[in-house]
Amino acid sequence: MNNNVYPTNEELKNIENWDNDWRALVEYVAEIMPHYGTVKITGKRKVKVFIATGGWSGCEDIIKALEKADSGMFWFCCWQKSERGGAFWFKLPEFT
């Protein structure tokens, strides 16, 4: 995160190039998401994720990077729904 609280290009590239460990990916996003947004991760085996961007452009950049993460597979496999105003729900596949 740079001094303006926007995600850096490096952080966005890290998200886009993430490979396989989607739990670690959402934990990373929660770590870099500025105070303008919210990331809630619930569950241990059945992991659900809620992200609220508040419409802030830095958070929206993170969402765009998530759409590209793991060559688009994260979004394809985990996205559940989105709502106007920057609300996103994901469910990570259950792995044993």
Biopython code that builds the backbone (N, CA, C, O; Angstrom):
import numpy as np
from Bio.PDB.StructureBuilder import StructureBuilder

atoms = [
    (1, "MET", "N", (0.861, -1.164, 0.000)),
    (1, "MET", "CA", (0.000, 0.000, 0.000)),
    (1, "MET", "C", (0.906, 1.225, 0.000)),
    (1, "MET", "O", (1.827, 1.318, 0.811)),
    (2, "ASN", "N", (0.647, 2.162, -0.907)),
    (2, "ASN", "CA", (1.481, 3.358, -0.940)),
    (2, "ASN", "C", (0.954, 4.405, 0.040)),
    (2, "ASN", "O", (-0.039, 4.166, 0.727)),
    (3, "ASN", "N", (1.600, 5.542, 0.107)),
    (3, "ASN", "CA", (1.237, 6.581, 1.079)),
    (3, "ASN", "C", (-0.174, 7.123, 0.876)),
    (3, "ASN", "O", (-0.777, 7.641, 1.816)),
    (4, "ASN", "N", (-0.702, 7.012, -0.328)),
    (4, "ASN", "CA", (-2.053, 7.488, -0.609)),
    (4, "ASN", "C", (-3.104, 6.442, -0.259)),
    (4, "ASN", "O", (-4.291, 6.664, -0.497)),
    (5, "VAL", "N", (-2.704, 5.335, 0.288)),
    (5, "VAL", "CA", (-3.548, 4.224, 0.692)),
    (5, "VAL", "C", (-4.118, 3.466, -0.511)),
    (5, "VAL", "O", (-4.965, 2.589, -0.340)),
    (6, "TYR", "N", (-3.670, 3.788, -1.701)),
    (6, "TYR", "CA", (-4.061, 3.011, -2.874)),
    (6, "TYR", "C", (-3.179, 1.778, -2.948)),
    (6, "TYR", "O", (-2.017, 1.830, -2.544)),
    (7, "PRO", "N", (-3.703, 0.669, -3.456)),
    (7, "PRO", "CA", (-2.842, -0.502, -3.624)),
    (7, "PRO", "C", (-1.764, -0.184, -4.661)),
    (7, "PRO", "O", (-2.017, 0.513, -5.644)),
    (8, "THR", "N", (-0.573, -0.699, -4.430)),
    (8, "THR", "CA", (0.514, -0.474, -5.383)),
    (8, "THR", "C", (0.325, -1.379, -6.592)),
    (8, "THR", "O", (-0.429, -2.352, -6.542)),
    (9, "ASN", "N", (1.018, -1.048, -7.679)),
    (9, "ASN", "CA", (0.983, -1.907, -8.865)),
    (9, "ASN", "C", (1.501, -3.298, -8.533)),
    (9, "ASN", "O", (1.004, -4.296, -9.055)),
    (10, "GLU", "N", (2.506, -3.358, -7.660)),
    (10, "GLU", "CA", (3.065, -4.653, -7.258)),
    (10, "GLU", "C", (2.014, -5.493, -6.520)),
    (10, "GLU", "O", (1.895, -6.692, -6.773)),
    (11, "GLU", "N", (1.260, -4.878, -5.620)),
    (11, "GLU", "CA", (0.219, -5.601, -4.888)),
    (11, "GLU", "C", (-0.865, -6.102, -5.837)),
    (11, "GLU", "O", (-1.338, -7.230, -5.700)),
    (12, "LEU", "N", (-1.256, -5.276, -6.790)),
    (12, "LEU", "CA", (-2.273, -5.693, -7.763)),
    (12, "LEU", "C", (-1.757, -6.841, -8.632)),
    (12, "LEU", "O", (-2.501, -7.776, -8.927)),
    (13, "LYS", "N", (-0.490, -6.775, -9.042)),
    (13, "LYS", "CA", (0.103, -7.867, -9.833)),
    (13, "LYS", "C", (0.193, -9.144, -9.001)),
    (13, "LYS", "O", (-0.019, -10.238, -9.523)),
    (14, "ASN", "N", (0.508, -9.010, -7.699)),
    (14, "ASN", "CA", (0.535, -10.188, -6.817)),
    (14, "ASN", "C", (-0.824, -10.886, -6.820)),
    (14, "ASN", "O", (-0.896, -12.113, -6.890)),
    (15, "ILE", "N", (-1.890, -10.109, -6.744)),
    (15, "ILE", "CA", (-3.241, -10.678, -6.762)),
    (15, "ILE", "C", (-3.516, -11.344, -8.102)),
    (15, "ILE", "O", (-3.973, -12.486, -8.148)),
    (16, "GLU", "N", (-3.240, -10.637, -9.188)),
    (16, "GLU", "CA", (-3.509, -11.172, -10.529)),
    (16, "GLU", "C", (-2.751, -12.464, -10.793)),
    (16, "GLU", "O", (-3.268, -13.364, -11.455)),
    (17, "ASN", "N", (-1.536, -12.561, -10.284)),
    (17, "ASN", "CA", (-0.678, -13.721, -10.569)),
    (17, "ASN", "C", (-0.744, -14.798, -9.488)),
    (17, "ASN", "O", (0.062, -15.728, -9.487)),
    (18, "TRP", "N", (-1.705, -14.673, -8.567)),
    (18, "TRP", "CA", (-1.837, -15.650, -7.485)),
    (18, "TRP", "C", (-2.112, -17.016, -8.070)),
    (18, "TRP", "O", (-2.786, -17.136, -9.092)),
    (19, "ASP", "N", (-1.594, -18.044, -7.426)),
    (19, "ASP", "CA", (-1.740, -19.390, -7.966)),
    (19, "ASP", "C", (-2.280, -20.341, -6.907)),
    (19, "ASP", "O", (-1.599, -20.631, -5.923)),
    (20, "ASN", "N", (-3.483, -20.818, -7.104)),
    (20, "ASN", "CA", (-4.094, -21.932, -6.367)),
    (20, "ASN", "C", (-4.575, -21.686, -4.944)),
    (20, "ASN", "O", (-5.741, -21.966, -4.666)),
    (21, "ASP", "N", (-3.773, -21.192, -4.041)),
    (21, "ASP", "CA", (-4.171, -21.119, -2.642)),
    (21, "ASP", "C", (-5.101, -19.920, -2.438)),
    (21, "ASP", "O", (-4.656, -18.834, -2.065)),
    (22, "TRP", "N", (-6.377, -20.127, -2.684)),
    (22, "TRP", "CA", (-7.337, -19.021, -2.675)),
    (22, "TRP", "C", (-7.626, -18.519, -1.272)),
    (22, "TRP", "O", (-7.966, -17.349, -1.101)),
    (23, "ARG", "N", (-7.501, -19.369, -0.265)),
    (23, "ARG", "CA", (-7.666, -18.897, 1.115)),
    (23, "ARG", "C", (-6.579, -17.862, 1.419)),
    (23, "ARG", "O", (-6.860, -16.805, 1.984)),
    (24, "ALA", "N", (-5.345, -18.173, 1.042)),
    (24, "ALA", "CA", (-4.239, -17.234, 1.248)),
    (24, "ALA", "C", (-4.458, -15.961, 0.427)),
    (24, "ALA", "O", (-4.100, -14.868, 0.866)),
    (25, "LEU", "N", (-5.039, -16.103, -0.750)),
    (25, "LEU", "CA", (-5.336, -14.935, -1.589)),
    (25, "LEU", "C", (-6.297, -13.983, -0.891)),
    (25, "LEU", "O", (-6.032, -12.782, -0.826)),
    (26, "VAL", "N", (-7.399, -14.491, -0.371)),
    (26, "VAL", "CA", (-8.365, -13.596, 0.278)),
    (26, "VAL", "C", (-7.799, -13.033, 1.591)),
    (26, "VAL", "O", (-8.150, -11.922, 1.989)),
    (27, "GLU", "N", (-6.940, -13.783, 2.252)),
    (27, "GLU", "CA", (-6.280, -13.252, 3.446)),
    (27, "GLU", "C", (-5.330, -12.112, 3.067)),
    (27, "GLU", "O", (-5.219, -11.124, 3.793)),
    (28, "TYR", "N", (-4.648, -12.253, 1.929)),
    (28, "TYR", "CA", (-3.772, -11.191, 1.427)),
    (28, "TYR", "C", (-4.596, -9.952, 1.080)),
    (28, "TYR", "O", (-4.214, -8.833, 1.424)),
    (29, "VAL", "N", (-5.711, -10.150, 0.407)),
    (29, "VAL", "CA", (-6.589, -9.028, 0.054)),
    (29, "VAL", "C", (-7.074, -8.328, 1.327)),
    (29, "VAL", "O", (-7.097, -7.099, 1.389)),
    (30, "ALA", "N", (-7.456, -9.098, 2.326)),
    (30, "ALA", "CA", (-7.908, -8.500, 3.593)),
    (30, "ALA", "C", (-6.801, -7.663, 4.231)),
    (30, "ALA", "O", (-7.066, -6.634, 4.852)),
    (31, "GLU", "N", (-5.571, -8.116, 4.071)),
    (31, "GLU", "CA", (-4.423, -7.424, 4.640)),
    (31, "GLU", "C", (-4.166, -6.074, 3.963)),
    (31, "GLU", "O", (-3.817, -5.097, 4.625)),
    (32, "ILE", "N", (-4.342, -6.030, 2.642)),
    (32, "ILE", "CA", (-4.012, -4.789, 1.928)),
    (32, "ILE", "C", (-5.219, -3.893, 1.678)),
    (32, "ILE", "O", (-5.062, -2.746, 1.259)),
    (33, "MET", "N", (-6.430, -4.409, 1.932)),
    (33, "MET", "CA", (-7.622, -3.595, 1.702)),
    (33, "MET", "C", (-7.611, -2.430, 2.689)),
    (33, "MET", "O", (-7.560, -2.642, 3.901)),
    (34, "PRO", "N", (-7.658, -1.215, 2.179)),
    (34, "PRO", "CA", (-7.603, -0.049, 3.060)),
    (34, "PRO", "C", (-8.859, 0.087, 3.909)),
    (34, "PRO", "O", (-9.831, -0.646, 3.728)),
    (35, "HIS", "N", (-8.823, 1.018, 4.820)),
    (35, "HIS", "CA", (-9.954, 1.208, 5.732)),
    (35, "HIS", "C", (-11.231, 1.628, 5.008)),
    (35, "HIS", "O", (-12.296, 1.681, 5.622)),
    (36, "TYR", "N", (-11.140, 1.924, 3.722)),
    (36, "TYR", "CA", (-12.332, 2.272, 2.951)),
    (36, "TYR", "C", (-13.162, 1.038, 2.616)),
    (36, "TYR", "O", (-14.357, 1.149, 2.346)),
    (37, "GLY", "N", (-12.540, -0.129, 2.632)),
    (37, "GLY", "CA", (-13.249, -1.350, 2.272)),
    (37, "GLY", "C", (-13.295, -2.323, 3.435)),
    (37, "GLY", "O", (-12.673, -2.111, 4.476)),
    (38, "THR", "N", (-14.046, -3.394, 3.232)),
    (38, "THR", "CA", (-14.214, -4.417, 4.261)),
    (38, "THR", "C", (-14.028, -5.786, 3.626)),
    (38, "THR", "O", (-14.525, -6.037, 2.528)),
    (39, "VAL", "N", (-13.324, -6.660, 4.304)),
    (39, "VAL", "CA", (-13.218, -8.052, 3.894)),
    (39, "VAL", "C", (-13.545, -8.893, 5.117)),
    (39, "VAL", "O", (-12.896, -8.762, 6.154)),
    (40, "LYS", "N", (-14.548, -9.755, 5.002)),
    (40, "LYS", "CA", (-14.911, -10.673, 6.087)),
    (40, "LYS", "C", (-14.758, -12.095, 5.570)),
    (40, "LYS", "O", (-15.321, -12.460, 4.538)),
    (41, "ILE", "N", (-13.985, -12.892, 6.306)),
    (41, "ILE", "CA", (-13.748, -14.294, 5.958)),
    (41, "ILE", "C", (-14.337, -15.132, 7.072)),
    (41, "ILE", "O", (-13.971, -14.973, 8.236)),
    (42, "THR", "N", (-15.256, -16.032, 6.716)),
    (42, "THR", "CA", (-15.884, -16.885, 7.721)),
    (42, "THR", "C", (-15.719, -18.349, 7.335)),
    (42, "THR", "O", (-15.669, -18.685, 6.152)),
    (43, "GLY", "N", (-15.638, -19.199, 8.316)),
    (43, "GLY", "CA", (-15.565, -20.638, 8.098)),
    (43, "GLY", "C", (-14.140, -21.136, 7.966)),
    (43, "GLY", "O", (-13.229, -20.393, 7.598)),
    (44, "LYS", "N", (-13.970, -22.413, 8.277)),
    (44, "LYS", "CA", (-12.650, -23.031, 8.147)),
    (44, "LYS", "C", (-12.615, -23.963, 6.947)),
    (44, "LYS", "O", (-11.718, -23.863, 6.110)),
    (45, "ARG", "N", (-13.578, -24.863, 6.854)),
    (45, "ARG", "CA", (-13.635, -25.760, 5.689)),
    (45, "ARG", "C", (-14.500, -25.158, 4.598)),
    (45, "ARG", "O", (-14.129, -25.192, 3.424)),
    (46, "LYS", "N", (-15.637, -24.613, 4.965)),
    (46, "LYS", "CA", (-16.530, -23.955, 4.010)),
    (46, "LYS", "C", (-16.313, -22.457, 4.161)),
    (46, "LYS", "O", (-16.959, -21.798, 4.976)),
    (47, "VAL", "N", (-15.393, -21.934, 3.363)),
    (47, "VAL", "CA", (-14.972, -20.550, 3.518)),
    (47, "VAL", "C", (-15.847, -19.635, 2.660)),
    (47, "VAL", "O", (-15.985, -19.822, 1.451)),
    (48, "LYS", "N", (-16.435, -18.636, 3.332)),
    (48, "LYS", "CA", (-17.222, -17.621, 2.648)),
    (48, "LYS", "C", (-16.528, -16.280, 2.836)),
    (48, "LYS", "O", (-15.978, -15.993, 3.899)),
    (49, "VAL", "N", (-16.562, -15.467, 1.793)),
    (49, "VAL", "CA", (-15.878, -14.185, 1.817)),
    (49, "VAL", "C", (-16.850, -13.099, 1.369)),
    (49, "VAL", "O", (-17.550, -13.249, 0.368)),
    (50, "PHE", "N", (-16.882, -12.014, 2.119)),
    (50, "PHE", "CA", (-17.672, -10.840, 1.752)),
    (50, "PHE", "C", (-16.702, -9.670, 1.625)),
    (50, "PHE", "O", (-15.908, -9.403, 2.527)),
    (51, "ILE", "N", (-16.781, -8.978, 0.492)),
    (51, "ILE", "CA", (-15.948, -7.797, 0.272)),
    (51, "ILE", "C", (-16.859, -6.635, -0.060)),
    (51, "ILE", "O", (-17.707, -6.730, -0.948)),
    (52, "ALA", "N", (-16.681, -5.536, 0.656)),
    (52, "ALA", "CA", (-17.410, -4.294, 0.376)),
    (52, "ALA", "C", (-16.386, -3.228, 0.041)),
    (52, "ALA", "O", (-15.498, -2.937, 0.842)),
    (53, "THR", "N", (-16.509, -2.646, -1.140)),
    (53, "THR", "CA", (-15.532, -1.659, -1.591)),
    (53, "THR", "C", (-15.924, -0.236, -1.236)),
    (53, "THR", "O", (-15.081, 0.661, -1.237)),
    (54, "GLY", "N", (-17.178, -0.028, -0.938)),
    (54, "GLY", "CA", (-17.631, 1.327, -0.672)),
    (54, "GLY", "C", (-17.531, 2.215, -1.901)),
    (54, "GLY", "O", (-17.678, 3.434, -1.803)),
    (55, "GLY", "N", (-17.280, 1.611, -3.057)),
    (55, "GLY", "CA", (-17.162, 2.370, -4.289)),
    (55, "GLY", "C", (-15.840, 3.103, -4.431)),
    (55, "GLY", "O", (-15.647, 3.836, -5.400)),
    (56, "TRP", "N", (-14.917, 2.920, -3.478)),
    (56, "TRP", "CA", (-13.635, 3.614, -3.525)),
    (56, "TRP", "C", (-12.764, 2.994, -4.612)),
    (56, "TRP", "O", (-12.671, 1.769, -4.699)),
    (57, "SER", "N", (-12.130, 3.809, -5.434)),
    (57, "SER", "CA", (-11.399, 3.334, -6.607)),
    (57, "SER", "C", (-10.252, 2.388, -6.262)),
    (57, "SER", "O", (-9.980, 1.466, -7.031)),
    (58, "GLY", "N", (-9.574, 2.582, -5.141)),
    (58, "GLY", "CA", (-8.505, 1.666, -4.750)),
    (58, "GLY", "C", (-9.028, 0.267, -4.496)),
    (58, "GLY", "O", (-8.400, -0.717, -4.888)),
    (59, "CYS", "N", (-10.175, 0.174, -3.841)),
    (59, "CYS", "CA", (-10.801, -1.135, -3.601)),
    (59, "CYS", "C", (-11.307, -1.733, -4.909)),
    (59, "CYS", "O", (-11.218, -2.943, -5.117)),
    (60, "GLU", "N", (-11.832, -0.895, -5.782)),
    (60, "GLU", "CA", (-12.314, -1.382, -7.080)),
    (60, "GLU", "C", (-11.154, -1.949, -7.894)),
    (60, "GLU", "O", (-11.337, -2.925, -8.622)),
    (61, "ASP", "N", (-9.960, -1.354, -7.784)),
    (61, "ASP", "CA", (-8.774, -1.895, -8.459)),
    (61, "ASP", "C", (-8.438, -3.288, -7.933)),
    (61, "ASP", "O", (-8.025, -4.163, -8.695)),
    (62, "ILE", "N", (-8.616, -3.489, -6.632)),
    (62, "ILE", "CA", (-8.371, -4.808, -6.037)),
    (62, "ILE", "C", (-9.375, -5.826, -6.587)),
    (62, "ILE", "O", (-9.005, -6.960, -6.890)),
    (63, "ILE", "N", (-10.641, -5.423, -6.716)),
    (63, "ILE", "CA", (-11.661, -6.319, -7.283)),
    (63, "ILE", "C", (-11.313, -6.686, -8.722)),
    (63, "ILE", "O", (-11.439, -7.846, -9.116)),
    (64, "LYS", "N", (-10.878, -5.706, -9.505)),
    (64, "LYS", "CA", (-10.480, -5.986, -10.898)),
    (64, "LYS", "C", (-9.321, -6.975, -10.941)),
    (64, "LYS", "O", (-9.280, -7.854, -11.801)),
    (65, "ALA", "N", (-8.383, -6.831, -10.014)),
    (65, "ALA", "CA", (-7.260, -7.774, -9.950)),
    (65, "ALA", "C", (-7.759, -9.163, -9.561)),
    (65, "ALA", "O", (-7.269, -10.162, -10.088)),
    (66, "LEU", "N", (-8.727, -9.241, -8.643)),
    (66, "LEU", "CA", (-9.294, -10.540, -8.264)),
    (66, "LEU", "C", (-9.961, -11.234, -9.448)),
    (66, "LEU", "O", (-9.920, -12.459, -9.559)),
    (67, "GLU", "N", (-10.573, -10.449, -10.330)),
    (67, "GLU", "CA", (-11.200, -11.035, -11.516)),
    (67, "GLU", "C", (-10.175, -11.736, -12.404)),
    (67, "GLU", "O", (-10.516, -12.668, -13.131)),
    (68, "LYS", "N", (-8.922, -11.290, -12.347)),
    (68, "LYS", "CA", (-7.849, -11.874, -13.162)),
    (68, "LYS", "C", (-7.045, -12.924, -12.407)),
    (68, "LYS", "O", (-6.237, -13.630, -13.010)),
    (69, "ALA", "N", (-7.252, -13.037, -11.104)),
    (69, "ALA", "CA", (-6.436, -13.927, -10.263)),
    (69, "ALA", "C", (-6.488, -15.363, -10.750)),
    (69, "ALA", "O", (-7.538, -15.872, -11.144)),
    (70, "ASP", "N", (-5.329, -16.001, -10.712)),
    (70, "ASP", "CA", (-5.216, -17.412, -11.121)),
    (70, "ASP", "C", (-5.823, -17.603, -12.501)),
    (70, "ASP", "O", (-6.579, -18.545, -12.736)),
    (71, "SER", "N", (-5.480, -16.692, -13.416)),
    (71, "SER", "CA", (-5.967, -16.701, -14.808)),
    (71, "SER", "C", (-7.492, -16.706, -14.889)),
    (71, "SER", "O", (-8.068, -17.314, -15.792)),
    (72, "GLY", "N", (-8.136, -16.037, -13.957)),
    (72, "GLY", "CA", (-9.591, -15.922, -13.951)),
    (72, "GLY", "C", (-10.304, -17.055, -13.241)),
    (72, "GLY", "O", (-11.524, -17.021, -13.086)),
    (73, "MET", "N", (-9.556, -18.057, -12.809)),
    (73, "MET", "CA", (-10.187, -19.221, -12.192)),
    (73, "MET", "C", (-10.769, -18.902, -10.812)),
    (73, "MET", "O", (-11.793, -19.471, -10.434)),
    (74, "PHE", "N", (-10.134, -18.005, -10.057)),
    (74, "PHE", "CA", (-10.687, -17.648, -8.750)),
    (74, "PHE", "C", (-12.100, -17.118, -8.919)),
    (74, "PHE", "O", (-13.019, -17.564, -8.233)),
    (75, "TRP", "N", (-12.279, -16.167, -9.829)),
    (75, "TRP", "CA", (-13.584, -15.548, -10.034)),
    (75, "TRP", "C", (-14.578, -16.583, -10.558)),
    (75, "TRP", "O", (-15.714, -16.649, -10.089)),
    (76, "PHE", "N", (-14.155, -17.379, -11.517)),
    (76, "PHE", "CA", (-15.025, -18.391, -12.123)),
    (76, "PHE", "C", (-15.523, -19.398, -11.092)),
    (76, "PHE", "O", (-16.695, -19.774, -11.106)),
    (77, "CYS", "N", (-14.638, -19.835, -10.201)),
    (77, "CYS", "CA", (-14.981, -20.880, -9.242)),
    (77, "CYS", "C", (-15.591, -20.364, -7.939)),
    (77, "CYS", "O", (-16.342, -21.090, -7.288)),
    (78, "CYS", "N", (-15.287, -19.134, -7.548)),
    (78, "CYS", "CA", (-15.645, -18.679, -6.207)),
    (78, "CYS", "C", (-16.713, -17.592, -6.152)),
    (78, "CYS", "O", (-17.409, -17.470, -5.144)),
    (79, "TRP", "N", (-16.857, -16.809, -7.201)),
    (79, "TRP", "CA", (-17.809, -15.694, -7.163)),
    (79, "TRP", "C", (-19.233, -16.227, -7.005)),
    (79, "TRP", "O", (-19.640, -17.157, -7.702)),
    (80, "GLN", "N", (-19.981, -15.627, -6.080)),
    (80, "GLN", "CA", (-21.368, -16.007, -5.849)),
    (80, "GLN", "C", (-22.331, -14.932, -6.354)),
    (80, "GLN", "O", (-23.272, -15.229, -7.090)),
    (81, "LYS", "N", (-22.088, -13.674, -5.950)),
    (81, "LYS", "CA", (-22.949, -12.592, -6.417)),
    (81, "LYS", "C", (-22.296, -11.251, -6.116)),
    (81, "LYS", "O", (-21.384, -11.140, -5.297)),
    (82, "SER", "N", (-22.796, -10.244, -6.807)),
    (82, "SER", "CA", (-22.376, -8.859, -6.595)),
    (82, "SER", "C", (-23.621, -8.003, -6.504)),
    (82, "SER", "O", (-24.655, -8.331, -7.085)),
    (83, "GLU", "N", (-23.520, -6.908, -5.775)),
    (83, "GLU", "CA", (-24.621, -5.955, -5.704)),
    (83, "GLU", "C", (-24.096, -4.549, -5.926)),
    (83, "GLU", "O", (-22.936, -4.244, -5.647)),
    (84, "ARG", "N", (-24.965, -3.717, -6.426)),
    (84, "ARG", "CA", (-24.633, -2.326, -6.658)),
    (84, "ARG", "C", (-24.093, -1.706, -5.377)),
    (84, "ARG", "O", (-24.577, -1.997, -4.283)),
    (85, "GLY", "N", (-23.102, -0.864, -5.519)),
    (85, "GLY", "CA", (-22.502, -0.220, -4.362)),
    (85, "GLY", "C", (-21.213, -0.878, -3.917)),
    (85, "GLY", "O", (-20.612, -0.461, -2.926)),
    (86, "GLY", "N", (-20.774, -1.916, -4.645)),
    (86, "GLY", "CA", (-19.492, -2.539, -4.335)),
    (86, "GLY", "C", (-19.533, -3.649, -3.313)),
    (86, "GLY", "O", (-18.638, -3.749, -2.475)),
    (87, "ALA", "N", (-20.560, -4.494, -3.363)),
    (87, "ALA", "CA", (-20.654, -5.643, -2.459)),
    (87, "ALA", "C", (-20.443, -6.925, -3.271)),
    (87, "ALA", "O", (-21.083, -7.134, -4.302)),
    (88, "PHE", "N", (-19.538, -7.774, -2.789)),
    (88, "PHE", "CA", (-19.193, -9.004, -3.498)),
    (88, "PHE", "C", (-19.162, -10.168, -2.517)),
    (88, "PHE", "O", (-18.627, -10.043, -1.416)),
    (89, "TRP", "N", (-19.730, -11.291, -2.913)),
    (89, "TRP", "CA", (-19.727, -12.514, -2.107)),
    (89, "TRP", "C", (-19.028, -13.621, -2.880)),
    (89, "TRP", "O", (-19.232, -13.792, -4.082)),
    (90, "PHE", "N", (-18.198, -14.366, -2.161)),
    (90, "PHE", "CA", (-17.468, -15.487, -2.741)),
    (90, "PHE", "C", (-17.593, -16.685, -1.812)),
    (90, "PHE", "O", (-17.765, -16.530, -0.603)),
    (91, "LYS", "N", (-17.505, -17.872, -2.381)),
    (91, "LYS", "CA", (-17.460, -19.111, -1.597)),
    (91, "LYS", "C", (-16.329, -19.933, -2.162)),
    (91, "LYS", "O", (-16.349, -20.311, -3.334)),
    (92, "LEU", "N", (-15.347, -20.210, -1.336)),
    (92, "LEU", "CA", (-14.205, -20.992, -1.787)),
    (92, "LEU", "C", (-14.582, -22.469, -1.815)),
    (92, "LEU", "O", (-15.296, -22.945, -0.933)),
    (93, "PRO", "N", (-14.103, -23.196, -2.828)),
    (93, "PRO", "CA", (-14.399, -24.622, -2.884)),
    (93, "PRO", "C", (-13.874, -25.319, -1.633)),
    (93, "PRO", "O", (-12.834, -24.949, -1.090)),
    (94, "GLU", "N", (-14.602, -26.322, -1.192)),
    (94, "GLU", "CA", (-14.204, -27.073, -0.009)),
    (94, "GLU", "C", (-13.168, -28.122, -0.412)),
    (94, "GLU", "O", (-13.443, -29.019, -1.210)),
    (95, "PHE", "N", (-12.004, -27.988, 0.145)),
    (95, "PHE", "CA", (-10.939, -28.962, -0.120)),
    (95, "PHE", "C", (-10.686, -29.750, 1.146)),
    (95, "PHE", "O", (-10.741, -29.202, 2.247)),
    (96, "THR", "N", (-10.407, -31.037, 0.995)),
    (96, "THR", "CA", (-10.130, -31.872, 2.165)),
    (96, "THR", "C", (-8.652, -32.009, 2.374)),
    (96, "THR", "O", (-8.221, -32.677, 3.313)),
]
sb = StructureBuilder()
sb.init_structure("model")
sb.init_model(0)
sb.init_chain("A")
sb.init_seg("    ")
for serial, (resi, resn, name, xyz) in enumerate(atoms, 1):
    if name == "N":
        sb.init_residue(resn, " ", resi, " ")
    sb.init_atom(name, np.array(xyz, "f"), 0.0, 1.0, " ", f" {name:<3s}", serial, name[0])
structure = sb.get_structure()
